Amino acid sequence: MKTLKGIIVKKDYKFERLNFITAGMPLRTGKGSYPEAFNILREMNLDGMELEFVHGVRMSPESQSIVKGNVDNHNMIITAHAPFYINLNSKEEEKIEASVQRIIETAATAFSAGGFSITFHAAFYMGKEKEAVYEQVKTQIEKINNTLKKGNIDIWVRPETTGKATQWGDIDEIVRLSKEFDNVLPCIDFSHIHARTAGKYNTYDEFCEILEKLGSIGNYAIDNFHGHLAGIDYGAKGEKKHLDLEESDMNYKDLLKAMKSFGIKGALVCESPSIEDDALLLKQYYMSL
C-alpha cells in the first residue's frame, strides 16, 4: 500500500478492466462449496463473487483460505456484503455498536479471504434531518476506519446507494462521505438509484451523471469501482424486489455503454435472481461494445 496526496492506493488491485461477478455462489453450485462454485465461475468465464454475509459473518478459516487461493492463483475478484442488520443511526446505542462490529467483522473476514472491497446499507433516517444523520454515519465510519487501520486491514469500505427514500445513502451523500476518508468509496447500486427515484436514472446521460459524480472523488474511484446491478421492481416508495434483467425496465445496455465510455475498472456484482446467467449476459454485452 502506498499513499499519494493522502489517498490510499491499493497496490494489489490494479484492475485492467471491468469485471463481472456474482452475488454469492452461482445457483448451479447447489449444495456444493467454494471449490465447486469457483469451478463454475471459471467455466462460465465469470470473474469472481461477492461474499454474502446476509445473516451474519460466518466463514471458516478453511473457506477463507480456499477463496484466497482462487484470488491468488486464478485472478478471481472478491467483494463482500455485510449483514442486513445494520443501522448506524439507530435510536439504541447498542444497535449502533453491533452495526459497527458487523462491518468490522465483514472487513476482517473479506480481507483474509483476499477481498478488495466491502459494502453495506449504512443507516435509516429514523425521522431525523439528513445533515444530522450524515454526521452520525460519518462518526461511526471514523470508528470503523480507526479499528481497521490498527489491525492493518487494507480494504475499501463502501456504503451502498440505497433503494428507498427512508434509507440513508443517496449518491450525493455517499460521494460527500467518500471525499472525507481515504479508504471510503461508494458502492453504486444502479438499480437502487433507479428505484429510489421511481424510474429515473435509466438513460445513457443519466448514468453518465452518476459516473461523473463518482469521478469527482478522484481517478482512483473510477479505477477501483465496486457496484451492483439487477433488474428491479419498484413503486412510489422505491425498491420492491430484484428481477432478472430481461424481465425489468433496467436499461443495462446504456449503463454498460456509459461505463465503457468512462473507462470504469473494478467489479460489477450481478444481484439478479438468476445471478450467473445475468452476470454472463452483462459481460458478453460489455465485451461486444
Contacts in CASP RR format, 6 or more apart in sequence:
PFRMAT RR
TARGET T0000
AUTHOR 0000-0000-0000
METHOD contacts of the structure
MODEL  1
MKTLKGIIVKKDYKFERLNFITAGMPLRTGKGSYPEAFNILREMNLDGME
LEFVHGVRMSPESQSIVKGNVDNHNMIITAHAPFYINLNSKEEEKIEASV
QRIIETAATAFSAGGFSITFHAAFYMGKEKEAVYEQVKTQIEKINNTLKK
GNIDIWVRPETTGKATQWGDIDEIVRLSKEFDNVLPCIDFSHIHARTAGK
YNTYDEFCEILEKLGSIGNYAIDNFHGHLAGIDYGAKGEKKHLDLEESDM
NYKDLLKAMKSFGIKGALVCESPSIEDDALLLKQYYMSL
1 8 0 8 1.000
1 9 0 8 1.000
1 10 0 8 1.000
1 11 0 8 1.000
1 154 0 8 1.000
2 8 0 8 1.000
2 9 0 8 1.000
2 11 0 8 1.000
3 9 0 8 1.000
3 182 0 8 1.000
6 182 0 8 1.000
7 182 0 8 1.000
7 218 0 8 1.000
7 220 0 8 1.000
8 154 0 8 1.000
8 182 0 8 1.000
8 183 0 8 1.000
9 220 0 8 1.000
10 116 0 8 1.000
10 154 0 8 1.000
10 156 0 8 1.000
10 224 0 8 1.000
12 116 0 8 1.000
13 116 0 8 1.000
13 224 0 8 1.000
13 266 0 8 1.000
15 223 0 8 1.000
15 224 0 8 1.000
15 225 0 8 1.000
15 265 0 8 1.000
15 266 0 8 1.000
16 265 0 8 1.000
17 265 0 8 1.000
17 266 0 8 1.000
18 225 0 8 1.000
18 259 0 8 1.000
18 260 0 8 1.000
18 263 0 8 1.000
18 264 0 8 1.000
18 265 0 8 1.000
18 266 0 8 1.000
18 267 0 8 1.000
18 268 0 8 1.000
18 286 0 8 1.000
19 47 0 8 1.000
19 48 0 8 1.000
19 77 0 8 1.000
19 266 0 8 1.000
19 267 0 8 1.000
19 268 0 8 1.000
20 46 0 8 1.000
20 47 0 8 1.000
20 267 0 8 1.000
20 268 0 8 1.000
20 270 0 8 1.000
20 279 0 8 1.000
20 280 0 8 1.000
20 282 0 8 1.000
20 283 0 8 1.000
20 286 0 8 1.000
21 46 0 8 1.000
21 47 0 8 1.000
21 48 0 8 1.000
21 49 0 8 1.000
21 50 0 8 1.000
21 77 0 8 1.000
21 79 0 8 1.000
21 267 0 8 1.000
21 268 0 8 1.000
21 269 0 8 1.000
21 270 0 8 1.000
21 279 0 8 1.000
22 41 0 8 1.000
22 46 0 8 1.000
22 48 0 8 1.000
22 49 0 8 1.000
22 50 0 8 1.000
22 269 0 8 1.000
22 270 0 8 1.000
22 275 0 8 1.000
22 276 0 8 1.000
22 279 0 8 1.000
23 49 0 8 1.000
23 50 0 8 1.000
23 52 0 8 1.000
23 81 0 8 1.000
23 228 0 8 1.000
23 269 0 8 1.000
23 270 0 8 1.000
23 271 0 8 1.000
23 275 0 8 1.000
24 37 0 8 1.000
24 49 0 8 1.000
24 50 0 8 1.000
24 51 0 8 1.000
24 52 0 8 1.000
24 275 0 8 1.000
25 32 0 8 1.000
25 34 0 8 1.000
25 37 0 8 1.000
25 49 0 8 1.000
26 37 0 8 1.000
26 40 0 8 1.000
26 41 0 8 1.000
26 44 0 8 1.000
26 46 0 8 1.000
26 49 0 8 1.000
26 275 0 8 1.000
26 276 0 8 1.000
27 274 0 8 1.000
27 275 0 8 1.000
27 276 0 8 1.000
28 40 0 8 1.000
28 276 0 8 1.000
29 36 0 8 1.000
29 37 0 8 1.000
29 40 0 8 1.000
33 63 0 8 1.000
33 66 0 8 1.000
34 63 0 8 1.000
34 66 0 8 1.000
34 67 0 8 1.000
34 70 0 8 1.000
35 66 0 8 1.000
37 49 0 8 1.000
38 48 0 8 1.000
38 66 0 8 1.000
38 70 0 8 1.000
38 74 0 8 1.000
38 76 0 8 1.000
40 276 0 8 1.000
41 47 0 8 1.000
41 48 0 8 1.000
41 49 0 8 1.000
41 76 0 8 1.000
41 276 0 8 1.000
42 74 0 8 1.000
44 276 0 8 1.000
44 280 0 8 1.000
45 280 0 8 1.000
45 283 0 8 1.000
46 276 0 8 1.000
46 279 0 8 1.000
46 280 0 8 1.000
46 283 0 8 1.000
47 75 0 8 1.000
47 76 0 8 1.000
47 77 0 8 1.000
47 267 0 8 1.000
47 283 0 8 1.000
48 70 0 8 1.000
48 76 0 8 1.000
48 77 0 8 1.000
48 78 0 8 1.000
48 267 0 8 1.000
49 76 0 8 1.000
49 78 0 8 1.000
50 78 0 8 1.000
50 79 0 8 1.000
50 80 0 8 1.000
50 81 0 8 1.000
50 267 0 8 1.000
50 269 0 8 1.000
51 59 0 8 1.000
51 67 0 8 1.000
51 78 0 8 1.000
51 79 0 8 1.000
51 80 0 8 1.000
51 81 0 8 1.000
51 109 0 8 1.000
51 110 0 8 1.000
51 113 0 8 1.000
51 115 0 8 1.000
52 80 0 8 1.000
52 81 0 8 1.000
53 59 0 8 1.000
53 80 0 8 1.000
53 81 0 8 1.000
53 82 0 8 1.000
53 83 0 8 1.000
53 106 0 8 1.000
53 109 0 8 1.000
54 81 0 8 1.000
54 83 0 8 1.000
54 84 0 8 1.000
55 83 0 8 1.000
55 84 0 8 1.000
55 85 0 8 1.000
56 83 0 8 1.000
56 85 0 8 1.000
56 102 0 8 1.000
57 82 0 8 1.000
57 83 0 8 1.000
57 102 0 8 1.000
57 105 0 8 1.000
57 106 0 8 1.000
57 109 0 8 1.000
59 109 0 8 1.000
59 113 0 8 1.000
61 112 0 8 1.000
63 113 0 8 1.000
64 109 0 8 1.000
64 112 0 8 1.000
64 113 0 8 1.000
67 76 0 8 1.000
67 78 0 8 1.000
67 113 0 8 1.000
67 114 0 8 1.000
67 115 0 8 1.000
68 112 0 8 1.000
68 113 0 8 1.000
68 114 0 8 1.000
70 76 0 8 1.000
70 78 0 8 1.000
71 77 0 8 1.000
71 78 0 8 1.000
71 113 0 8 1.000
71 114 0 8 1.000
71 115 0 8 1.000
72 114 0 8 1.000
77 116 0 8 1.000
77 266 0 8 1.000
77 267 0 8 1.000
78 110 0 8 1.000
78 113 0 8 1.000
78 114 0 8 1.000
78 115 0 8 1.000
78 116 0 8 1.000
79 110 0 8 1.000
79 115 0 8 1.000
79 116 0 8 1.000
79 117 0 8 1.000
79 118 0 8 1.000
79 119 0 8 1.000
79 226 0 8 1.000
79 267 0 8 1.000
79 269 0 8 1.000
80 106 0 8 1.000
80 107 0 8 1.000
80 109 0 8 1.000
80 110 0 8 1.000
80 113 0 8 1.000
80 115 0 8 1.000
80 117 0 8 1.000
80 118 0 8 1.000
80 119 0 8 1.000
81 106 0 8 1.000
81 118 0 8 1.000
81 119 0 8 1.000
81 120 0 8 1.000
82 102 0 8 1.000
82 103 0 8 1.000
82 106 0 8 1.000
82 118 0 8 1.000
82 119 0 8 1.000
82 120 0 8 1.000
83 102 0 8 1.000
83 106 0 8 1.000
83 120 0 8 1.000
84 121 0 8 1.000
85 98 0 8 1.000
85 99 0 8 1.000
85 102 0 8 1.000
86 99 0 8 1.000
86 102 0 8 1.000
86 103 0 8 1.000
86 120 0 8 1.000
86 121 0 8 1.000
86 122 0 8 1.000
86 123 0 8 1.000
87 95 0 8 1.000
87 96 0 8 1.000
87 99 0 8 1.000
87 123 0 8 1.000
87 124 0 8 1.000
87 126 0 8 1.000
88 96 0 8 1.000
88 99 0 8 1.000
88 100 0 8 1.000
88 122 0 8 1.000
88 123 0 8 1.000
88 136 0 8 1.000
88 137 0 8 1.000
88 140 0 8 1.000
88 141 0 8 1.000
89 96 0 8 1.000
89 123 0 8 1.000
89 124 0 8 1.000
89 125 0 8 1.000
89 126 0 8 1.000
89 128 0 8 1.000
89 133 0 8 1.000
89 136 0 8 1.000
89 137 0 8 1.000
89 168 0 8 1.000
90 96 0 8 1.000
90 99 0 8 1.000
90 126 0 8 1.000
91 126 0 8 1.000
96 140 0 8 1.000
99 140 0 8 1.000
100 140 0 8 1.000
100 143 0 8 1.000
100 144 0 8 1.000
102 120 0 8 1.000
103 118 0 8 1.000
103 120 0 8 1.000
103 144 0 8 1.000
103 157 0 8 1.000
104 144 0 8 1.000
104 147 0 8 1.000
104 148 0 8 1.000
106 118 0 8 1.000
106 120 0 8 1.000
107 118 0 8 1.000
107 144 0 8 1.000
107 148 0 8 1.000
107 153 0 8 1.000
107 155 0 8 1.000
107 157 0 8 1.000
108 148 0 8 1.000
108 153 0 8 1.000
110 117 0 8 1.000
110 118 0 8 1.000
110 155 0 8 1.000
111 153 0 8 1.000
111 154 0 8 1.000
111 155 0 8 1.000
115 155 0 8 1.000
116 155 0 8 1.000
116 156 0 8 1.000
116 224 0 8 1.000
116 226 0 8 1.000
116 267 0 8 1.000
117 155 0 8 1.000
117 156 0 8 1.000
117 158 0 8 1.000
117 185 0 8 1.000
117 187 0 8 1.000
117 224 0 8 1.000
117 226 0 8 1.000
117 267 0 8 1.000
118 155 0 8 1.000
118 156 0 8 1.000
118 157 0 8 1.000
118 158 0 8 1.000
119 158 0 8 1.000
119 159 0 8 1.000
119 160 0 8 1.000
119 187 0 8 1.000
119 226 0 8 1.000
119 227 0 8 1.000
119 228 0 8 1.000
120 158 0 8 1.000
120 159 0 8 1.000
120 160 0 8 1.000
121 159 0 8 1.000
121 160 0 8 1.000
121 162 0 8 1.000
121 167 0 8 1.000
122 137 0 8 1.000
122 141 0 8 1.000
122 159 0 8 1.000
122 160 0 8 1.000
122 162 0 8 1.000
122 168 0 8 1.000
122 169 0 8 1.000
123 133 0 8 1.000
123 136 0 8 1.000
123 137 0 8 1.000
123 167 0 8 1.000
123 168 0 8 1.000
123 169 0 8 1.000
124 166 0 8 1.000
124 167 0 8 1.000
124 168 0 8 1.000
125 133 0 8 1.000
125 166 0 8 1.000
125 167 0 8 1.000
125 168 0 8 1.000
126 133 0 8 1.000
128 136 0 8 1.000
130 168 0 8 1.000
130 173 0 8 1.000
133 168 0 8 1.000
134 168 0 8 1.000
134 173 0 8 1.000
134 176 0 8 1.000
134 177 0 8 1.000
137 159 0 8 1.000
137 168 0 8 1.000
137 177 0 8 1.000
138 177 0 8 1.000
138 180 0 8 1.000
141 157 0 8 1.000
141 159 0 8 1.000
141 177 0 8 1.000
141 181 0 8 1.000
141 184 0 8 1.000
142 181 0 8 1.000
144 157 0 8 1.000
145 157 0 8 1.000
145 181 0 8 1.000
145 183 0 8 1.000
145 184 0 8 1.000
148 155 0 8 1.000
148 157 0 8 1.000
148 183 0 8 1.000
154 183 0 8 1.000
155 183 0 8 1.000
156 183 0 8 1.000
156 184 0 8 1.000
156 185 0 8 1.000
156 224 0 8 1.000
156 226 0 8 1.000
157 181 0 8 1.000
157 183 0 8 1.000
157 184 0 8 1.000
157 185 0 8 1.000
158 184 0 8 1.000
158 185 0 8 1.000
158 186 0 8 1.000
158 187 0 8 1.000
158 226 0 8 1.000
159 169 0 8 1.000
159 174 0 8 1.000
159 177 0 8 1.000
159 184 0 8 1.000
159 186 0 8 1.000
159 187 0 8 1.000
160 169 0 8 1.000
160 174 0 8 1.000
160 186 0 8 1.000
160 187 0 8 1.000
160 188 0 8 1.000
160 189 0 8 1.000
160 192 0 8 1.000
160 228 0 8 1.000
161 169 0 8 1.000
161 170 0 8 1.000
161 171 0 8 1.000
161 174 0 8 1.000
161 186 0 8 1.000
161 187 0 8 1.000
161 188 0 8 1.000
161 189 0 8 1.000
161 192 0 8 1.000
161 193 0 8 1.000
161 196 0 8 1.000
162 168 0 8 1.000
162 169 0 8 1.000
162 170 0 8 1.000
162 189 0 8 1.000
162 192 0 8 1.000
162 196 0 8 1.000
163 189 0 8 1.000
163 192 0 8 1.000
163 193 0 8 1.000
163 195 0 8 1.000
163 196 0 8 1.000
163 234 0 8 1.000
163 238 0 8 1.000
163 239 0 8 1.000
164 195 0 8 1.000
164 196 0 8 1.000
164 237 0 8 1.000
164 238 0 8 1.000
164 239 0 8 1.000
165 196 0 8 1.000
165 237 0 8 1.000
165 238 0 8 1.000
166 237 0 8 1.000
170 193 0 8 1.000
170 196 0 8 1.000
171 186 0 8 1.000
171 188 0 8 1.000
171 193 0 8 1.000
171 210 0 8 1.000
171 213 0 8 1.000
172 213 0 8 1.000
174 186 0 8 1.000
175 186 0 8 1.000
175 213 0 8 1.000
175 214 0 8 1.000
175 216 0 8 1.000
175 217 0 8 1.000
177 184 0 8 1.000
178 184 0 8 1.000
178 185 0 8 1.000
178 186 0 8 1.000
178 217 0 8 1.000
178 221 0 8 1.000
179 217 0 8 1.000
185 217 0 8 1.000
185 221 0 8 1.000
185 224 0 8 1.000
185 226 0 8 1.000
186 214 0 8 1.000
186 217 0 8 1.000
186 221 0 8 1.000
187 226 0 8 1.000
187 227 0 8 1.000
187 228 0 8 1.000
188 210 0 8 1.000
188 214 0 8 1.000
188 225 0 8 1.000
188 226 0 8 1.000
188 227 0 8 1.000
188 228 0 8 1.000
189 227 0 8 1.000
189 228 0 8 1.000
189 229 0 8 1.000
189 271 0 8 1.000
190 201 0 8 1.000
190 207 0 8 1.000
190 210 0 8 1.000
190 227 0 8 1.000
190 228 0 8 1.000
190 229 0 8 1.000
190 250 0 8 1.000
190 255 0 8 1.000
191 228 0 8 1.000
191 229 0 8 1.000
191 230 0 8 1.000
191 231 0 8 1.000
191 232 0 8 1.000
191 239 0 8 1.000
191 242 0 8 1.000
191 250 0 8 1.000
191 271 0 8 1.000
192 228 0 8 1.000
192 232 0 8 1.000
192 239 0 8 1.000
193 201 0 8 1.000
193 210 0 8 1.000
194 200 0 8 1.000
194 201 0 8 1.000
194 202 0 8 1.000
194 232 0 8 1.000
194 234 0 8 1.000
194 250 0 8 1.000
195 232 0 8 1.000
195 233 0 8 1.000
195 234 0 8 1.000
195 235 0 8 1.000
195 238 0 8 1.000
195 239 0 8 1.000
195 240 0 8 1.000
196 238 0 8 1.000
196 239 0 8 1.000
198 234 0 8 1.000
198 235 0 8 1.000
198 236 0 8 1.000
198 238 0 8 1.000
199 234 0 8 1.000
199 249 0 8 1.000
200 206 0 8 1.000
201 207 0 8 1.000
201 209 0 8 1.000
201 210 0 8 1.000
202 249 0 8 1.000
202 250 0 8 1.000
202 251 0 8 1.000
202 254 0 8 1.000
203 251 0 8 1.000
203 254 0 8 1.000
204 254 0 8 1.000
204 257 0 8 1.000
204 258 0 8 1.000
207 254 0 8 1.000
207 255 0 8 1.000
207 258 0 8 1.000
207 259 0 8 1.000
208 258 0 8 1.000
208 261 0 8 1.000
208 262 0 8 1.000
211 222 0 8 1.000
211 258 0 8 1.000
211 259 0 8 1.000
211 262 0 8 1.000
211 264 0 8 1.000
214 221 0 8 1.000
214 222 0 8 1.000
214 225 0 8 1.000
215 221 0 8 1.000
215 222 0 8 1.000
215 262 0 8 1.000
222 262 0 8 1.000
222 263 0 8 1.000
222 264 0 8 1.000
222 265 0 8 1.000
223 265 0 8 1.000
223 266 0 8 1.000
224 265 0 8 1.000
224 266 0 8 1.000
225 264 0 8 1.000
225 265 0 8 1.000
225 266 0 8 1.000
225 267 0 8 1.000
225 268 0 8 1.000
226 266 0 8 1.000
226 267 0 8 1.000
226 269 0 8 1.000
227 267 0 8 1.000
227 268 0 8 1.000
227 269 0 8 1.000
228 268 0 8 1.000
228 269 0 8 1.000
228 270 0 8 1.000
228 271 0 8 1.000
229 245 0 8 1.000
229 250 0 8 1.000
229 252 0 8 1.000
229 255 0 8 1.000
229 268 0 8 1.000
229 269 0 8 1.000
229 270 0 8 1.000
229 271 0 8 1.000
229 272 0 8 1.000
229 282 0 8 1.000
230 242 0 8 1.000
230 243 0 8 1.000
230 244 0 8 1.000
230 245 0 8 1.000
230 248 0 8 1.000
230 250 0 8 1.000
230 270 0 8 1.000
230 271 0 8 1.000
230 272 0 8 1.000
230 273 0 8 1.000
230 278 0 8 1.000
231 242 0 8 1.000
231 243 0 8 1.000
231 244 0 8 1.000
231 245 0 8 1.000
231 247 0 8 1.000
231 248 0 8 1.000
231 250 0 8 1.000
231 252 0 8 1.000
231 272 0 8 1.000
231 278 0 8 1.000
232 239 0 8 1.000
232 240 0 8 1.000
232 241 0 8 1.000
232 242 0 8 1.000
232 243 0 8 1.000
232 248 0 8 1.000
232 250 0 8 1.000
233 239 0 8 1.000
233 240 0 8 1.000
233 241 0 8 1.000
233 242 0 8 1.000
233 243 0 8 1.000
233 248 0 8 1.000
234 240 0 8 1.000
242 271 0 8 1.000
242 272 0 8 1.000
242 273 0 8 1.000
243 250 0 8 1.000
243 272 0 8 1.000
243 273 0 8 1.000
244 272 0 8 1.000
244 273 0 8 1.000
244 274 0 8 1.000
244 277 0 8 1.000
244 278 0 8 1.000
245 252 0 8 1.000
245 272 0 8 1.000
245 278 0 8 1.000
245 281 0 8 1.000
245 282 0 8 1.000
246 281 0 8 1.000
252 282 0 8 1.000
252 285 0 8 1.000
253 285 0 8 1.000
256 282 0 8 1.000
256 285 0 8 1.000
256 286 0 8 1.000
256 289 0 8 1.000
257 289 0 8 1.000
259 268 0 8 1.000
259 286 0 8 1.000
260 286 0 8 1.000
260 289 0 8 1.000
268 282 0 8 1.000
270 276 0 8 1.000
270 278 0 8 1.000
270 279 0 8 1.000
270 282 0 8 1.000
272 278 0 8 1.000
272 279 0 8 1.000
END
